[in-house]
């Protein structure tokens, strides 16, 4: 799984212990897999840049209809509301892009953090997405 390789590479490159757990998901839409990978990649990048963490856990789980990704570190944390209010070059573009990726696929994005208590990012996406071609064909039939 690409996420597992991402975690191994992150651990080697940044000398941060990474715990990876995943339920095997065979029937996941490719767009969902790509979004999960990109969100995990951005979350780990944020850990490397800002968290000063020694451990990170990445956990992927699923139900019959959804897949969830959680990335949690033991770093310095931050006040979420303060970061969301930044404008200009201090804007949290990584957090914005993770949220937008999840929402574009009909999913949810949550972040929990507080100073000196680490950060947890939780994303939930549908396992399957409607085929955009089917939607276009349905529109043309009307």
N, C-alpha and C positions, 0 to 999 in steps of 0.2 A: 504494500500500500504506500502511495506517495507520501502521505502524512507521516508515516513511521520513518521513512527515509529523511524527511524534512527535520523531524525531531532528532534523529541521530546526528545529522550534520550540524544542527544548531548546538547540540551538546558538545561536539568536538570543537567547533569554531569558537564558542563563547565560554567554554569551561563552566557550564551551568548544568546541574543534574536534571535530566528530563525523564519524567515517567510518562509512558504512552500506553493507553489502553483503548481497545476498540472492539466493538461487536462487528462481526463480519457482515457487510451489507453488499449483496450482489446486485440487487435490483434498484439501484439508485440512479436517478437521472444524471447524465454527464454534466449538465449545467450546475447541478447541486454539488457534485464532487469537486468541480473546479472552484465554485464559490467557497466551499469549506476549506479547500487548500489555501486559497488566497487570503481568507480571513485568518486562518491559523498562521500563515506566513507573516501577515501584518501584526498579529498579536505577539508573535515571538520577536519580531523586529522591535516592537515597543518595549518588550522586556529587556532586550539587549541595550537599547538606547536610554531608557529611563528608570527601570525598576531597581537596578542593583540587587537583583535576586540571586539566590544560590540554588533554588529548586523551582522547577516548573512542572505542572502536570497537564497533559493533553488527553482528554477523554472523549471518545466518540461512542454514542449509543443510539439506539433507534427503537421505535415502536412500529406498528403495522403501517403507519402513515407518515411518520416524521423521523428525521435524523437530527441529533443534537451534538453540538461541539462545545466543550468547555475547556478553556485555557486558564489556568490559575497559577499565580506565582506567589512567592513569599517575600516579595520586594518591599520597597518603601511606600508604595501606594500613593494615592493623591485624592484630592477632593473633586469628585466627578463634576459637580455643578460649576466649579471654578474653571475647569478646563473647557467645558462646553461654551462658556461665555467669551473665551479668547477670540479676538479678531486679528486680521492681518497675518503676519508671518508666524505668530504663535498659535494659530488655529490648529485644532487637532484633526488634521486631514485624514490620518490613519483611522481614527475612531469613526469619522464621518463615512469613510469609504466602506468600513466593515458593516456599519449600520445600513448603508444604502444597498450593498450587495445582498444582505439578508432580506431587506424589504422588497427589493425588485423581484425576488423569487417567492414572495408571499410568506416570508418567514419573520422571525422576531430576533431582536438583538438586545441583550441586557449587559450592563457593566456594573460591577459592584467593586468599590475600592474605598479605602480610607487611609490616611497617613499612617505609616509604620505597620500596616496590616495587610499588605499585598493587594492584588487585583484579581478579579475573576471576570472573564468574558464568557457569556453563554449565548449561543446561537441555536435556533431551532428552525429547520427548513422542512418543507414537504419532501417526501421521498421521490415522488413523481410529479412532473409538471405537465400542464397541457401542451400538446404539440402546436406550435404557432402556425403551422401549415393548415391544421384542421380548423383553427379559428378563422383564418383567411378564407378557406373554402366555404365555411358556413356563412360567412358574410356575403360572399359572391352569389350564393344560392337565393338570397332574399331579394 
